[in-house]
Amino acid sequence: MYKSNFETYLYTDNKEGSGKASSYLKGLEWLQAMLRIEVFGLEDAQNLWSID
């Protein structure tokens, strides 16, 4: 739910063709993958889309 809400928010304000929204989402996916490998004390952030 949080992911789809954030996607909607990003794409609503995104300038068409800029690639910003998709880049932000891709960056968050990479961050989540990196945190699964090394948590750096952020155990509660391993699933970014479940953070309130």
Helices and strands as residue ranges (DSSP letters): H 2-12, H 20-37, G 43-45, G 48-50
